[in-house]
Structures are given as structure tokens and as C-alpha cells.
Amino acid sequence: MSTLKQLYEEFVERARAVGTEVHWARGKEEARQLVGQVIKELKATKVALAENPFLEALGLKEVVRECGAELTSGNPREQAAQADLGISSFTLAVAETGTIVQDATDISARLVSMLPPCHLALVPAGGLVATLREAIAFWARRGEIPGYLAFVSGPSRTADIERVLTIGVHGPARVVVIFVEEGDGEL
Amino acid sequence: MSKASLREAVRDALGRKSVACALTRFADNYVVAREQAYQVKDFESLRREVARIKGEAASRLEELAAQFTREATRRGAVVFRAQTAADACHYIARLAASKGIKSIVKSKSMASEEIHLNRYLEERGLEVVETDLGEWIIQLACQRPSHMVMPAIHMSRHEVAEVFSREVGERVEPEIPRMVGLARRELRKKFLSAWMGISGGNIAVAETGTVVMVTNEGNGRLTTTLPPVHVVIVGLEKLVPRFEDVAPILEVLPRSATAQPITSYVTMITGAVPCVDPQGNYLPRKELHIILLDNGRTRMAADPVFREALLCVRCAACLNVCPVYQQVGGLFGDVYTGAIGTVLSAFFTDFTKAALAQHLCLGCQRCREYCSAGIDLPGLIAELRRRAVEKNGAAHVERLIFEKVLPRRRLFHGLLKAAARLQGPWAKEGRIRHLPLFLAGLAEGRSLPPLAAVPFRDRLEGLPRPARPKDTVAFFSGCLVDFVYPGIGEAVCRVLAAMGWEVKHPEGQTCCGFPARQAGMPKSLAELARQNLAALLEAGAERIITACPTCAEALKCLYPEALAGDAAWLPRAEACAAKVTDFSTFVWEHKDELLPHLAPLGRKIAYHDSCHLKYALKADLAPRRLLAAAQAELVEMTPRELCCGFGGTFALKFPELSRALLERKLEAIRRAGADLVALDCPGCLLQIEGGGVEKTVKHTAEILAEKLRRLP
């Protein structure tokens, strides 16, 4: 059995190789600080937040406001389309490929990771698994497969012109993952 | 299109150097990057697992389709079983019409290419926009994809800039990041206003009704999320029984396709999900229509040979490693391209086109080595060739050669001896530079060795024999060694004699029959197999040695296959197959008998991998080990695996293409900086030596024979 630390190290290596930024937060406070840091660094003025109990418990709305950014409003489609940054939570993280996995049936959760130029994903530390097979077995075990399961490994990319790798063609050009320790047992 | 116009099209394609440049550059990098991506995975066991899953699915196609339909329907999808391309097109057009939909966005789907959906919908006044960058470029340029995974790989940035300039009505600079940005802006508008999204699917799970999509750009996610109606077109062969079967396919697909451990996005859609339409209305369940496309797949599943093609996961590795595809791109195939594409096209789109395109396969067998499901692609191409000949008949020349001349050994060998006497006028300084009539192409841009004045079979008397032979081996020389390079045969005999083996060369042996199979005439192969088996087994030797890997492959692999239905001969074919070994492998196995008699080679040698030695016999290591043990300094060429472009009759059918492949090989040889090129195949020798390379090229047997300390 790999320890959490080993899984995290492998995840970081794999995720960075495909262009994902990865952080580790020891608790909610550190998670809030890291989110704030990302917002400031990006100079984001509009942030779309796909709320769920896990993110609510972290109190991210306040973090967005404290950073002087505005939470987008309107229907989920407009919200995500206006935002400089989309924030959502993911259930699993696969160490061997640097992939994060989300039940994206909820339309907001789906859109905030697709339309804005930058996407920030928060993942409970307990969601780290070693392999893709484990992640797939996880959903198979749960019975009914979610309507929309999303596996994300780094930013949107293309090499369709002369095989030159270019990021951000349709989805986000920047993907940030923050693992949250003591993640409130949402899993 | 006729054979002549195919040749014309090949010449055209070769003229567009940028295509071959882009494809070869990609292909060379691909092999290295792919190796890296598989580093922590066991490719062989993975592809066995994939083949097992897909094989089970192919044998239960109808049952899985019914289960998929039930499950997806239960989750709120509408499943439509389309028997033909037309059924699928009608369904989508009717669906759009019934909802008053005018604008459609599409993510990449080869199935939609297969049914020519865009044309059908556009003719009915619908706006259909491809959103995969490569597909969009192709659509704007009014072309068709040349590669299943990288549709616009044949176009340069300048060509793309021109296409974009036309589209946006202003000058676009050929800078890739800016052009990608332009695509993002233009296509984002289309996404946000579209009412229907059409996508393909890489896997369909019967157990759960799930459709899996593997993408990098994110356009697939937008196509399946923004418009309130989503149509999936997925071929029946994408079905797998269980949700957990997805994992092994996901482990091979991106690694084999683009050398990525995983793509940026893997999307799994199960039933209808919530949506917000372009007017901002929230829909708790959008419309999901899944078209399960048959269009020849059931017919393929019922075919005892071609059902194997249903194992394909569409990674396109067979295109990526195909030497011919690298030169001519999309010309090799129809809607689907490359080896698998040609086979699929025969069932899904156009048998006639596929039957013509298969001529472009040179038979190197490299594709099978890389196939994510271990499909015997060369075997399928051979069968396609056989059926094409069965349907359309063979050319007169081929019927004459394979039905009238080759099966009559005395006539065939008599003709060769006569030709050796008559070739005088064309042979200058020991080489032939121009050939008469239909053979002219073969001598184009290269020279050929003349037929030997005295064939190997008439030189046996003067060869050394061990005083007290430990045992006997039979030598199968094959036509090239017998009539063109008898020196290789002599070298084989000298080396084996030094090792203490008595060598018999059964007189009744004739052409191995490989060219007959290549011409799609396996009956002629079977006839030659019987003659050779009779001659070889009569010799009663424990082992049968060849100095030509193509002959070895025929004896070892093809004879049992060709005689499978012949109860009298099959046991003999199997007995023979078990005895056959290529020269270098045999000598390596008995190296202790040779090394004491050998002076150190002491030369810098670059070893050329002959395709049939490497991919059919898997014997590429033995000659390297042997040469190294004989104290040669071995250097590898870059890229290490590179076909010389000979391919037997391929060089006759497509001389310019053969020459283009040879050029790459010659460059690799020059770069390697060795004194000498070693190889184990007289066909490759003929090709490389004739290309005008400054290096000496020799068969391993000749290199060893020259260094024997004492001629016994």
C-alpha cells in the first residue's frame, strides 16, 4: 500500500508533467489562503463558484469577496461564461496519471471547469487513489454511475497544427488543484 | 480509381514534400514517446486484456446492443439502432427539423465522417460546425481528415493561416498560438448559440448505458454540455460488456494514439443530464439521442476472418508506424486510413476503394507489433487482397507468373537461367541500370544486380564439407540467394561446415510462394508449399536453415495456414515449421561451435533490421548478438526501425514510393557512420545496395564467412 504522501508525490509529478499546478492545504484555513492567493495572482475580477457542501464548509464565498473579486451571477451558463476563474470540487485524484475526477452531473460544476480561462479544483485529501483502475472501480462499486463523470488531466490542449503543443484551445489554459486535508468527510 | 490512377496519386502525394516531412517527423518522435508512455505498463498483457474484452463484445454484439439500449433508455436517453449510414443521417436531420434547429456544433467523430453526415445536413440547410481544431481546419479547407486522431496533420501552419484568413476575412499570421486563440474565439460563439451538439464515442458500456469520450481540447465537453440536444453516433464495435472494461482500454488508447498516459479529458455520459439552453432556461434533463450504428459491423462480426477487425480501439498506432502512410498520408485508405482503415473501409464505406488502397501495403508487418489489440493486420490485408482478386480477377501477368510458371519448377528455373544468359545487353559493370518493358520501373533511380551466371544450386559440388559431420541441416536458399546472390548461399555453407554441420540443398525446392500470397493468390502459395515440403522433408534433416527471413516466414508461418484445410499436408507443414530457423538464430544458438574458428571482425557495423526478420520471426537480436560476440563494434541507426522500402513486388508496383522509403534508409545509414552495413535479408540487400549507398552492405553469413580462420 502506498502512503498518502507517496500518492501525493506521484500525483504532483504526473500532474505537473501535464501542466497542472498542485498545492496541499493542511486544513481549511490554509485552503482558504491558497484560494485567495490564486485569485490575487490571477487578478481575477469575476469568479464562478460551483457551490456544494464541501466548498460551503470552506467558506470560499467570503474568500472571493475578501480578495476584491465579484462572484458571478445569473444562470449557471452566464456565470461561467463571464468568469476569469471557475472553482469547483472534485471527488478523486489519480496519482499515476495526475488526473482529477468529478461527478459533474450538476450543470454548474460542469460549466465552471469548462468555460473560464482558469479552473481551480479542490479535492479532499482522502480522494487520492493510486490508479485509474481504482478510480473506475470506485464509481462501479457505488452502483448507479453518475450522469456525467469528468476525468481532467491538465489544461485543454491541442497539437493539431504541425503537432505543436498549444494549451487553452477550448477549455481552461490553467488548472490549479488544491488538496484539502481533514476535508470534512464529504466522501 | 484504377491502379494506374492510384500510381498517379502516389506520385502526386510524393511531390508534396511537406506531408511526408510532417508525418515522418511525427512518426519518429512517436515511437520514442510511446515507449516512454508505456514505461510502467506491460503493453503485451494490456493488449491481451483489451483483445479479450473486445473479442467477447464482438461475439455478443446483438446482446450487448440490446442491453445498452435498455440501460441508456432507463437513464433517460433515446437509443436509435441505425442499420445503414442513410438511416443515421435521416434520423438526425428529422430530429433537427422537428425542433426547428438550425445550428449544430460537432466534436470529433469518425463515425460521422463514415456516414458523410456533414454533407447530408448541409444540403438540408443546416449549419454544422466542426469544433475539434483539426476537424475545423479540414472543414474550412473543404478536405477530408487524413488521420483518425490528427485530422489536419498533413497541413502546414501557412496553409492553416490561409484557410483562417479566408474564414475571418482578414489576414491571419501563421503563428500557431494566435491561430489557436482565433479558433477559441470563433468557435466559442458557435458553442454558445448552438441548439444541437453531435459527438462520437470511444467506448459504449452495455452494463450501464454509458458513452465514454477521450479528448484533449475540451470541445467534446462543450459539445455535450452547452446545446440542449446531444446526439451521440457510436459504432456497434465500441460496445464493451462491463463498466470496469473501460479501464484497460483507457490505458492503451491515449498511450498508443498520442503517447500520452491519459488525455486531458475523459468524459463518461450516462443518460440525460441537466442543461441550460442558449436562452437561459434550466432543463433538468436535456435530450440525449444515442445512435448505435451498424453500417456493416454485424456483417463484419459474422465474417470468420474480418471479425478480428472489431477488436480495434481506433488508436491509429498502425498509421503512426506505417512507412507507406508516412509518405502518402490519407491516400492509404478511404474515410478510415492506414492498415485498419483500409480493412474497415471495405466493410463500412467502399469495398472497391479499399480493394485498390490495399495495394499500398508493402507487407512490413510493423503495424501488428504496435496494435493496441494485437490484431493481425497484415493477415487481414492479405485476406482483403485475396478477396479482391477473387472478385475482380488477377492481372494477366500475375496469373501467368503465379498460375503457369511458378508451380512448374523446371520451367521457372529454366526461364531464370535463360534470362541470366540474355541479360547481357542491360548489365554494365556488374549492375543493371535499365530494364526493358514493364520492369523498367524497378530500375528507376537505382541499379539491380544481374542474375548470377551460375546459380547456387549448380555450385554445391565445390563447397567445403566437414570431415566428420555432427549432423545434417537442410538449406532452403530461396530465389534471391539461388539466382541472384549465390555468394550468400556459399557463405552459409562455409560457416555451417566450419561449425561441423553437413548441409543438404534439396534440389526439388522452388520459390517459397510468398509473392503469390502477396498477389492475393493463396492457392498458388499452397501448391508451392506442397512442392517445397516434399523436397525439404525428404532430405530428413533435423533443422531447416534459411538465409532469407521472408522464405523463413513462408515456411514457418504461412504454410500451416495455407494448408490448414488439407488433412494430408497440414501435419507435414507443421513438422516443417517446427524445424525452420533463420541462419543467424541458428548460428547464435550454436555459437560455441563457430567462435573458435573466427578471427575478430573488428569493424564498425550498423545492423539493418529486415521487417520480416524483426516482426514475423522476432529474430532481430540474434544477429546483433552474434556480430558482437564476433567482436564487431555495433552501432544503431536512428531511427532504429526503418523499412528499406523493398517489399518484393511492392517495389515493382510503386517504384517511386519504394525509392522514397529507401532514401530515408540511406540517410540513416550515412548518419550511423559505420564501415559496413549488416543484414539478414537478400531482398533488403538488393534494395539498399542498389540505392547507391557508399557503404558496403553484406549478409551476416558473408561477414562471418570472410573471417573464418581456416577454410575446412
Boltz contact constraints between the chains, C-beta under 6 A:
constraints:
  - contact:
      token1: [A, 75]
      token2: [B, 276]
      max_distance: 6.0
  - contact:
      token1: [A, 75]
      token2: [B, 280]
      max_distance: 6.0
  - contact:
      token1: [A, 76]
      token2: [B, 276]
      max_distance: 6.0
  - contact:
      token1: [A, 77]
      token2: [B, 276]
      max_distance: 6.0
  - contact:
      token1: [A, 97]
      token2: [B, 261]
      max_distance: 6.0
  - contact:
      token1: [A, 97]
      token2: [B, 262]
      max_distance: 6.0
  - contact:
      token1: [A, 99]
      token2: [B, 262]
      max_distance: 6.0
  - contact:
      token1: [A, 105]
      token2: [B, 273]
      max_distance: 6.0
  - contact:
      token1: [A, 107]
      token2: [B, 274]
      max_distance: 6.0
  - contact:
      token1: [A, 107]
      token2: [B, 276]
      max_distance: 6.0
  - contact:
      token1: [A, 110]
      token2: [B, 225]
      max_distance: 6.0
  - contact:
      token1: [A, 114]
      token2: [B, 221]
      max_distance: 6.0
  - contact:
      token1: [A, 114]
      token2: [B, 222]
      max_distance: 6.0
  - contact:
      token1: [A, 132]
      token2: [B, 247]
      max_distance: 6.0
  - contact:
      token1: [A, 133]
      token2: [B, 247]
      max_distance: 6.0
  - contact:
      token1: [A, 136]
      token2: [B, 244]
      max_distance: 6.0
  - contact:
      token1: [A, 136]
      token2: [B, 246]
      max_distance: 6.0
  - contact:
      token1: [A, 136]
      token2: [B, 247]
      max_distance: 6.0
  - contact:
      token1: [A, 140]
      token2: [B, 243]
      max_distance: 6.0
  - contact:
      token1: [A, 140]
      token2: [B, 244]
      max_distance: 6.0
  - contact:
      token1: [A, 145]
      token2: [B, 208]
      max_distance: 6.0
  - contact:
      token1: [A, 145]
      token2: [B, 210]
      max_distance: 6.0
  - contact:
      token1: [A, 145]
      token2: [B, 270]
      max_distance: 6.0
  - contact:
      token1: [A, 147]
      token2: [B, 270]
      max_distance: 6.0
  - contact:
      token1: [A, 147]
      token2: [B, 271]
      max_distance: 6.0
  - contact:
      token1: [A, 147]
      token2: [B, 273]
      max_distance: 6.0
  - contact:
      token1: [A, 148]
      token2: [B, 269]
      max_distance: 6.0
  - contact:
      token1: [A, 148]
      token2: [B, 273]
      max_distance: 6.0
  - contact:
      token1: [A, 149]
      token2: [B, 268]
      max_distance: 6.0
  - contact:
      token1: [A, 151]
      token2: [B, 266]
      max_distance: 6.0
  - contact:
      token1: [A, 153]
      token2: [B, 262]
      max_distance: 6.0
  - contact:
      token1: [A, 153]
      token2: [B, 264]
      max_distance: 6.0
  - contact:
      token1: [A, 154]
      token2: [B, 264]
      max_distance: 6.0
  - contact:
      token1: [A, 156]
      token2: [B, 217]
      max_distance: 6.0
  - contact:
      token1: [A, 156]
      token2: [B, 218]
      max_distance: 6.0
  - contact:
      token1: [A, 156]
      token2: [B, 264]
      max_distance: 6.0
  - contact:
      token1: [A, 157]
      token2: [B, 216]
      max_distance: 6.0
  - contact:
      token1: [A, 157]
      token2: [B, 264]
      max_distance: 6.0
  - contact:
      token1: [A, 158]
      token2: [B, 133]
      max_distance: 6.0
  - contact:
      token1: [A, 158]
      token2: [B, 217]
      max_distance: 6.0
  - contact:
      token1: [A, 160]
      token2: [B, 133]
      max_distance: 6.0
  - contact:
      token1: [A, 160]
      token2: [B, 134]
      max_distance: 6.0
  - contact:
      token1: [A, 160]
      token2: [B, 152]
      max_distance: 6.0
  - contact:
      token1: [A, 161]
      token2: [B, 157]
      max_distance: 6.0
  - contact:
      token1: [A, 161]
      token2: [B, 160]
      max_distance: 6.0
  - contact:
      token1: [A, 161]
      token2: [B, 176]
      max_distance: 6.0
  - contact:
      token1: [A, 162]
      token2: [B, 157]
      max_distance: 6.0
  - contact:
      token1: [A, 163]
      token2: [B, 26]
      max_distance: 6.0
  - contact:
      token1: [A, 164]
      token2: [B, 176]
      max_distance: 6.0
  - contact:
      token1: [A, 166]
      token2: [B, 176]
      max_distance: 6.0
  - contact:
      token1: [A, 166]
      token2: [B, 177]
      max_distance: 6.0
  - contact:
      token1: [A, 166]
      token2: [B, 180]
      max_distance: 6.0
  - contact:
      token1: [A, 169]
      token2: [B, 133]
      max_distance: 6.0
  - contact:
      token1: [A, 169]
      token2: [B, 180]
      max_distance: 6.0
  - contact:
      token1: [A, 169]
      token2: [B, 184]
      max_distance: 6.0
  - contact:
      token1: [A, 169]
      token2: [B, 217]
      max_distance: 6.0
  - contact:
      token1: [A, 170]
      token2: [B, 217]
      max_distance: 6.0
  - contact:
      token1: [A, 170]
      token2: [B, 218]
      max_distance: 6.0
  - contact:
      token1: [A, 170]
      token2: [B, 219]
      max_distance: 6.0
  - contact:
      token1: [A, 170]
      token2: [B, 222]
      max_distance: 6.0
  - contact:
      token1: [A, 171]
      token2: [B, 218]
      max_distance: 6.0
